[in-house]
Amino acid sequence: MNAQKLLDQILPILSTVKEDAVKLQKILTFLEEEIYEEPDEPDEPEVPAKYEKAVKDIADGLNAGFTCYLNLDTGESDDVPPGMDFDPEEMEEMEDELPDGIEFKYPGWEHRMVFEPLESNESFRIMRGFTETLEDVKLQNRLTNALNNRKPFANFKFVIDNSEYRQDWFDFKQRYLERYVKELLSLELQKEESMIYREEINGFYDDDGNKIDHESVPVPGLCVICKSRYVEDWDENLLCLMNRHDQQNEKDFICGAFEKM
């Protein structure tokens, strides 16, 4: 008998005892002891050792509401306070205008990754997750009420700061943020590895088998004002590159896929 048919037989039986707390408790106890298995925690993403310190530092920075940058080449990190998270190019231009004692490294990093401050819904998710882990039912109920009413962030903080679980909350949030940073970093590294692999396997070569440097292929004026040039699609960009390369010595550049921005 398949699972759906079995479920169709079980549910009517449960409905006959839905008002009987004693029998429901027996069913719950049986399910918890004999049937139910706690789902395994997903494995924490692994990142290269050179990023381990940066993961902790970035988690601290995000906890403080900073925008954080990571140098993917060296593993260094840089925190930018709220209100100063300008575009890297803008930051280079206004370097002399920064207050004394403030100096940012990230504008000079060519190979960098940015971690934006958490959205309020993500912060709320962390608080909700911590609340659900508590075995102290009284505190759990107080925190649930705080989260379900006005000013949830302020009320949650007030309850936690005046409880014996304050450090537990800090530790939980730190672990969450470190995992969050690792997940984003792991995705970025996988993406770059995939791009490198595709570049090596599907790179652009001339008729003699020599690999062509993308930067050496001229970009006609028509391409500069074409929508396709600014689309982050590897296959589309390769087709454009092939077209430019084939016509690089022609007087007039022609492209049937041209679409003005």
N, C-alpha and C positions, 0 to 999 in steps of 0.2 A: 504494500500500500504506500502511495507516495505521501510526501510531507503535507501537502494541502488537504488531502482526505483525512489524515490523522488529526490535523488541526481542526477540521470541521466537526470531528467527533468530540474533541476535547472541550472546545468553547461552550457547547450547550451544557455540558456537565458542570463547568465552572459557573455558568449563569444560574444553575439551580441552587447554589450555595452562596450567592453573592451577598445575602443578608446575614449569613451565619459567620460571625467573626472567629469562632473557635475552629470551624472547619477550614476557613480560609487560612488561618494561622498554620494549621497542620499541613495544608498544601504548600504554603510558602516555605515552611521549614523543610519539607521533603525536597522541594525544588532546589533550595539553597545547599542542602547537604548532599544530595544525590545527583542532581542534574546540572545545575548552573556552574559554569567555570568563568572565573574572572578573565576578561580579555587581556591578552599580553600587551604590555606597554610597547609601542613602536620603538624600534631601535633608534638611539640618538645618532644623528648624522655625525660622521667622522670627518674631520678637517685636518690638513697637514699640521704638523707640530709647530711650524713657524707662526701659525695664526692663533695658537692657544692663548697667549697673553692678550692679544688684540680682542679676542672674543669676550673675555672678562671686562676689559676696559670699555669696549663698545656697549656691553650690557649696562655697565655703570652709567655711561653717558646717556643712553636712551632712558634710563630710569630717572635721570635729572632733566629730561626734556631736550637734550642736545641733538643736533644733527651730527652724525659721526661718519668719518671717512676712513677707508682702509686702503693702504698701499698694497696692492696684490703682489707686487714684486718683492717687497721687503718684510711685509707683515706688520708695519707700523700703523698706528691709528692716530686720528686727530679729531678732537671734539670742538664743535662750534656752538656757542651759546645761542639761545633764542634771540632773534632780531639781528643776528650777524651772519646768518647762513646765506650769504650772497653766492651768486654764480662764481665759480673759480676764476674765470677771466676777469670779472669785476673785482674780485678780491685782490688779484695781482695789481690792478690799476690803483686801488685805494690803500695799498700796503703802508704808505707813509702817513695815512690819516688814522690808522688804528691807535687806540689808547696805549700809553706806555705799558710795557710788560706783556702785551698781547701780540702773539706772533703765530700765524698759522702755517703749517707745512703742506697741507694738501694741495694748494694751487700749483705747486711744482711737481706733483705726482702725475705722470702721464697715464699710468695704469692703476686706476683707483676705482673703488666701489663706495657708494653712499648708502647710509642707513638713516632713513627719515625717522623723526620722533613718532611714537606710537599714536595711532588714532584713538579717540576716546572709546570707541566700541571695543578695541583690542585691550585697552586698560581695564574696561569693564569685564571683559572675558576673563582676565587674570584674577580679578577680585572674586568673580563668581566661582571660578575653579578652585580657589583657595577655600572658599566657604564650604564647598561640597566635600572637601577632604576632612573637615573637622569632625571629631567624635564628640566634642562638647556640644550637645544639642542646644543648650541654652544660648551659648554664644552664636551658634550657627543660625538660630532663629533671629537673634538680634541683627546679625549681619545681613540676613536675607531681607528683613524689614527695611534695613538701611538702604539696601540696593534697589528695593522696589518702590521707594518713596522719593520725594524731592531731594535734590542735592546729594545724590548717592555717593559721590566721591568724598565729600566733606564728612558725611555721616559715617561712612565706612572707616575713614581714617580716625575719627573720634572714638569709635567703638574699639578699634584695634589698639590704638595708642593707650587706652585705659584698660587693657586686658593683659593677661600673662602670655598671650600668643603673639605679641608684637614682633619678637625676633623670628618666630616661625613664619610669620607673614613676609618679613624681609628675605628670609632664606628661600621661601617658595617663589617669590617674585624674581629673585636673582637667578634661580635655576631655570625658570620659565624664559627669561630674557636671553640667557646664554644659549638655550636650545633654539630660541627664535633666531638669534644671530647665526648660529651654526647652520640652520636650515636654509636661510637666505644665501649664506656664503657657499654652502654645498651646491645649491642650484646654480649659482653664478659660475663656480668652477667647472661643473658638469657642462654648462652651456659653452664655456670657452674651450673645454677639451673637445667637445663635439665640433665646434667651428674649426679648430686646428686640424682635427682628423679629416673633416670634409675638405679643408684647404689642401691638405697633403694628398688625399686620394683623388679629389676632383679639381685640383688646381688647374690653372689656365696655362696651356703650353702651345708653342708654335709648331709648325709642321715638322721641324727637326727634333722635336721632343724637348726643347729648352723651355724651362719655366719662365713665364713672363711676369715681371714685377708690375703689379697693378698701378703703382704710383708713376710708372714711366709712360703710361698710356695717356696721351693728351685728352683733355675734357673740352669738347667744343662748346661754344656759347649756347647752342640749342639745348644741351644737356643741363646747363646751369639753371634754366628756367622750366625744366621738365619735372613733373610730379614724380616720375619713376625714380629719379635720382635720390629722392629723400625717403623712399620706401625701404624699410628694414627687412628685405626679403633676399636671402642669399642667392637663390636661383634667378630671380629677376635681375639682381645686380650683376650676376655673371653674364647674362645675355646682353645687358647693356655694355659691359666691358668688351665682350667679343665683337659687338658691332662697332664700337669706337676703335678697337685695334685694327679691324679689317679695313677701316676707312681713314686711318690716321695719316696716310699720305695723299688722300684725295683732296681736291680743291674745295669741293662742296660736300658737307656732311648731310646724309639723308637718313631719317629714321621713321619708319612706318608706325612705331609705337609712341611717338611723341605726343605728350598731352601737357599743355601749358598749365602752370601753377595758377 
